[in-house]
Amino acid sequence: MEVTVGLIGLGNVGQGTLQILTENAKSITEKLGFPLTVKAVCSRTVESKKIACPSSVIRTVNWREVVAHPGIDIVVEAIGGTATARSIIEGALGQRKSVVTANKELMALRGAELWSLANANGVNIAMEASVAGGIPIHTVLREGIAGDKVVELYGILNGTSNFILTEIEKSKAAFDSVLAEAQQLGYAEADPSADVDGLDARSKLAILAALAFGEDLKPSDIYTEGIRRVMPVDFQYAHQLKHTIRLLCLARQTEDGLVLSVRPSLIPRDAILANVTGAYNAIWIRGLYGEDTFYYGRGAGSKPTGVAVVSDLMRVAREIRFGSPDRVSPFAHERLGAYKPLPIPTQKLPYYLRFRVEDKAGIIATLATILAKHNIGIDAVLQLPREDWRDLPFVVTTEPAREQAIRDALIEIRSADFLIEPPFAMPMQRGF
Ligand SMILES: NC(=O)c1ccc[n+]([C@@H]2O[C@H](COP(=O)([O-])OP(=O)(O)OC[C@H]3O[C@@H](n4cnc5c(N)ncnc54)[C@H](OP(=O)(O)O)[C@@H]3O)[C@@H](O)[C@H]2O)c1
């Protein structure tokens, strides 16, 4: 007997899902042993869309019709946002229908409570597509390496910012012009802030960290900085230091608590994550027992994300068909424990400090005095030859120092009359 699907949202993800369910139906049926049939599709403008599915499929602009339809077993939420999407998911779970969603924003904010609702109703909620679209990282954390104890997780989780950073690195063009190119190519939205300010990556890291460490955390718990201040010259200096720059998502369990951050960081050029370029995503996980594993693939896109949605649908369909007494929580842990944070200012790392200055006498002496006052040791001073004495970018790298000391020193340095903009600091991450 078939299992039936109601698909709400016919944008990138919805269309990719529909295409795969339609074109790949034979293979899906062979794998499952029964058909997975689309019963209804919904979007605000469904009438004007070209949808490649049989005329028997219900087309509606009203998502409530899909949620309430007694002949639909699984609801796909592929509209995004947090308001209507939440109503759709709660409505479907309340009707004892399992849900598949691609919605990182909502799941990062409300995932644990939606899972409780699913549990109370004896149905499932699956969200493989919500993080790193084409990489089956949920399945890895929930099942593949569930026997390990994750110690560290690093990710490049936003394809747009990775594309922009690696284009700046390659072409030496400035942030604004590379952003404009990314917008033209369709890699960046007209309003790029969710991507370039790190907010999209932050939602994804919140989900992955909850999965990996079982702590009940919210996106706002994560220290986040975007990539707007990264300049081509930063790559030149980073290369001199045998490093490169990536928007690094980091979750590290320590005895004192969990460190979480999304920020542009220097990483060694020979690190596996340094080879992740363009719009690709990657996640590198260190387990206490299984040691290092690495996952790489498309982070977004209609079809890679569609594969994730369809694979979730197949898993949930099997549960419906054969009974599912042992559903694995989407957060891998039966219940999420309290979040025990380790504040970023307490972390001790070497830092890359870039200053843009008007050339004057005594600059290095002033910086050295202030850094020394905050117990920060200088490791190196780098200055590329420049013609414009009114805009000289140069770099100081430090010995490992507490981030609080770095922040305090930079506040003091900000008032120096030789700076043409506030100093820019990035941690130099080690250990990969
Ligand atoms: N794009 C990706 O590669 C990707 C990757 C991973 C995860 N995601 C996530 O997947 C979700 C969908 O993203 P997307 O890129 O597919 O978005 P999208 O292209 O903007 O598509 C959204 C769809 O939802 C429909 N919709 C919006 N509000 C609706 C409502 N109230 N009732 C019925 N339909 C409604 C829209 O209808 P109309 O077309 O009729 O306006 C559109 O078809 C988001 O949560 C996103 O974060 C996306």
The ligand as a Gaussian input file, in Angstrom:
#p B3LYP/6-31G(d) Opt

LIG

0 1
 N       17.083000      26.971000      -1.148000
 C       17.877000      26.052000      -0.640000
 O       18.809000      25.598000      -1.282000
 C       17.644000      25.556000       0.767000
 C       18.552000      24.636000       1.321000
 C       18.290000      24.110000       2.589000
 C       17.189000      24.545000       3.289000
 N       16.344000      25.485000       2.752000
 C       15.181000      25.883000       3.524000
 O       14.010000      25.400000       2.860000
 C       12.927000      26.290000       3.061000
 C       12.361000      26.752000       1.718000
 O       13.387000      27.418000       1.006000
 P       13.252000      27.755000      -0.553000
 O       14.587000      28.232000      -0.979000
 O       12.632000      26.618000      -1.268000
 O       12.238000      28.992000      -0.496000
 P       11.492000      29.704000      -1.699000
 O       12.159000      29.382000      -2.988000
 O       11.283000      31.105000      -1.304000
 O       10.071000      28.966000      -1.718000
 C        9.100000      29.136000      -0.720000
 C        7.793000      28.518000      -1.218000
 O        6.853000      28.588000      -0.155000
 C        5.631000      29.101000      -0.652000
 N        4.920000      29.779000       0.416000
 C        5.374000      30.795000       1.187000
 N        4.421000      31.145000       2.085000
 C        3.371000      30.332000       1.852000
 C        2.077000      30.205000       2.435000
 N        1.689000      30.963000       3.449000
 N        1.244000      29.271000       1.940000
 C        1.627000      28.468000       0.913000
 N        2.827000      28.548000       0.325000
 C        3.692000      29.464000       0.788000
 C        6.021000      30.038000      -1.782000
 O        4.916000      30.174000      -2.597000
 P        4.877000      31.045000      -3.958000
 O        5.933000      30.468000      -4.842000
 O        3.538000      30.761000      -4.512000
 O        5.109000      32.457000      -3.556000
 C        7.179000      29.240000      -2.415000
 O        6.677000      28.295000      -3.319000
 C       13.482000      27.417000       3.951000
 O       13.231000      27.074000       5.285000
 C       14.972000      27.365000       3.668000
 O       15.738000      27.863000       4.739000
 C       16.559000      25.991000       1.502000

